[in-house]
């Protein structure tokens, strides 16, 4: 197959997929090209969309690629979908941040950090598929350990957990406030 | 004489402490413990006077503060200065809490999927909840019970008897309901039970709902006789 058509095949696959697709998956569907060649072609596509001045771009998130619209079009899309933007309360955001940085983490530890009962918030975050149960800790009662999901990375536009903003040095934070 | 007090809503004792520290513009490493403790207790008194439910967590912090205050008053008998400042007992968790608050604000500033940016194939939950334009029909406890009964009958046909440990409580379900209402102005009655698996859990949710109504945190209404029953959080300002 002609190398020239590779970016177009990839574009077609990503375009028609409802989920993000990884270079590895693409390599399984497009025979005759290596994963490295596919990555290269994805980069070409990304550059193309970034410079073409479209309303959407090719975004890498949670190890996969998908087309996403730019922020400025959100009001129109929400009107079309008759939806309100997905929101998280302050309590939910704080709890989510603690799970993200401390995972695998016990509910007890979250409650120590927040100073309040957090069962309801954890349940809500689970329902939104932002956190999941990673296992149980080998302690009396075998308490549950929580961690974040792939969906969390997608929602917060993170390639992986290492791309989380760094927890600021405590001193620095103190001066900042 | 009646008067209104505008209270900020605090997520918990740490949130309140942080507020007091910022309000007084004091150094977190050198907290004037006597004055902060007094202000903290004063705040708890106001909460009680307003019939707000003062959660146990707030009381635990109050006792910690009073304890630190008393330790500060005692003469230091130890040799040298290797004894830690008693105030570190609250400074440390406060610093940790601030760090997480910081990153959570940072995360919240990112363009979020389904808030600012959208991918293909996104199906929004259509918001067909109608807020009543005029005085809605209020729902009686009996109508609520009926709706609950229908729900139970519809969603739980299984006769299988299974036993498993439950990890919910009414308090937790109350928190959960309020949390959902913080994100959406109104909910359908049925929505609360969608993810419940057992009758016992449905009952806990239902009792939690009744408790919230009783405390005046929630109203339950039906826009018209043909509509589904809806729930709405009572706005902070107009709570009894």
Interface residues (C-beta under 8 A of the other chain):
Chain A: X15 X17 X18 X19 X20 X59 X66 X67 X68 X69 X70 X71 X73 X74 X77 X78 X81 X82 X83 X84 X85 X86 X87 X88 X89 X90 X91 X92 X93 X94 X96 X97 X98 X100 X101 X112 X113 X114 X115 X116 X117 X119 X120 X121 X123 X124 X127 X154 X155 X156 X157 X164 X165 X167 X168 X170 X173 X174 X176 X177
Chain B: X11 X12 X13 X14 X15 X22 X28 X29 X55 X57 X61 X93 X95 X96 X97 X98 X99 X100 X101 X102 X103 X104 X105 X106 X107 X108 X110 X111 X112 X113 X114 X115 X116 X117 X118 X119 X120 X121 X122 X124 X125 X126 X127 X128 X167 X168 X169 X171 X172 X173 X174 X175 X176 X178 X179 X180 X182 X183 X184 X195
